[in-house]
Amino acid sequence: MSDEEILRSFEDYLKNQKKVSPNTLISYLRDVKRFRDYMSAERGLELMRIKSEDVAAYVQLLCREGRSAATISRTVASVKCLYEQLVCEGIVPINPAKNVDLEKQSRKLPEILSSKEVELFLEQPDPTDMKGIRDRAMLELLYATGMRVSELIALDVDDVNLSVGIIRCRGKDKERVIPMYSMAVKAISDYMEKVRMSMVAQADEEALFVNMNGERMSRQGFWKIVKTYQKKAGITKDITPHTLRHSFAAHLLENGADLRSIQEMLGHSDISSTQIYAKIVKKQLKDVYKKAHPRA
């Protein structure tokens, strides 16, 4: 079954078998659709291929975003309900959300790359190849701005101002303008000047980044690009587009940026979502201290 077929079946199940209230129906469907979108975009997985560690990763994301305990509990309940139906119908063998430990997941901090790992990762695209030039521009831009993958692929050519070194990003709730470092500006400039027009299917294509068919890049396509370069770089950490977003924020904080500025660049509506990066930096300092101090 496709994801869309599963979601339609789930809606029917909630309405006609579970007979949930209209509000519960709306909440459960919204929760599982967001879960599906994350799995597709960030992990390249369809709903039938989800494992318990994938559900745990999603719960970690909700914790890092500062979602309330009630919201996270309801989300897990929604996902569990979805897979209860799929198990009953024999579509999947086990419920991957059955044994998710909410308390344990809420304590886990997001993994970030070190500065050296970021440099190694960004060096992987081939600068002499059309695809490599495009990929370098996307990866540099993601690390330069910390934007979400959905925001990256939604960019149009008109959103870029290379002369000023800024980019306009349309986020979940509002539009924001984010500065870019010079290497990112150069990477985007090289892509736009040297290869983009040779890649687009239509001359009037508005999308900034296109796939090899000349159409707007998809989240799944970009996820595959990230995984390809992770493997090429030999980095053992599980790198997703969100890893670069986390690394962007943590590295800014390490180098003196204030939380409010980082919050604005990330597009967080609540400062509590941004404060997770302060915990990451503090943990790193403690780890360095323990390893380096002779009496630690």
Phi, psi and omega in degrees: 000143176281165178300319181295321177294320179296317181293322177294319178295321180295318178299316178296320179299315180294319183288311193261337179253309178285332180052050180286164178290160179304320180293319178295320178302312180299315182295313182296317180294320178296318181297313184287331177290320176295320176299314178300316181298318179296313182298322180289313186282317188265335184235358176064034185242144171270161185301328181286349183253007184288139176243172184299323180292334177288318176297318179299320179297324179291320178297321177300318179300314179298322177296315181295330180280358177080021178293148182291159179300324180294318180296316181294318179297317179295322179298315179297321178298321179296315181293319177300318180297318178303312184283337172299317178297314182295324177293315180299326181272000178074019182276324174232151184283326183222161177269109184290346181263359189300316188248026179291126182267102184296319182296318181294317182293325184294340181271349187275130179272151179294146178277138178235164176268150172285166179300321179293322178294322177297314179301315179298316181296315183289344179278351189288321180299142181284115183286355179258001185245143181304312181296319180296320179295318177296314183296319178300318180297317181294315183291318177298319181294321180296316180285331180289330188243339183071016181288160177286156180297325178296326178286323180299311184284345178276354182296140172251164180304322183291349179280349185260132173235091185289329182294327179266337181080039178228162176222141180267126186240127179264104185270194183295317186248332184204170179269145178219159179246129185237133176286159178233144175285164190298324181293326177290318177301316180295318180297318179290320178299315178300317181296313184290324184276328189259325190231337189302313183294338176279344183263330185292145179283325180236139183298333181265015178301128182272334185300136177291311183249129181238157177275187184287353173266001177083011180250166184308134178300139178263163178295320179296319179297318180290323177303317180296323178298314180300314181295325179299315182283334173299313180295318180296324181282344181073026179273127185278339177296148179280100183268127172235170175306327180288337177298320179292326177295315177298317183295319176306309184292315182295320181292323175298316181295319178301327185260018169104359178291148179271156185299323182296319179294318179296319178303316181294318181292325180282340182080026177283133178281336183236131181299336180297331178291331182276333185294344178300330182287332175294323178294322179298313182297318179297320179296320179296320179297319178297319180296318179297316180300313182297324182280327189262330184284130185296338181250010181282000000 
